[in-house]
Amino acid sequence: MHNIKELKIWNKAMDLSVQVYDLSSKFPSDERFGLTSQIRRCAVSIPSNISEGAGRNTKGEFKQFLGIANGSAYELQTQLMIANKLNLLMKNLQMKF
């Protein structure tokens, strides 16, 4: 088992989740049950899967959960690209993909 607080990737994923929550709080209220919710769940999934894998008993299990977290990161990237194309991101925060 790993101490998640010592894992750099977990700490970065936690920071990303907080940034995504802050960013998505500026989305229109009619997106609350759509893209906002999806983006937030996806962002939270990344550190959650890292921590779940860290708590498993084998390196193979940990690796499997890192793979799931990586998939969630790609999903989040796509959702942020959609938000960008919909002009939901502020001009000074628009991302380069």
Order of alpha helices (4+ residues) and beta strands (2+ residues): alpha-alpha-alpha
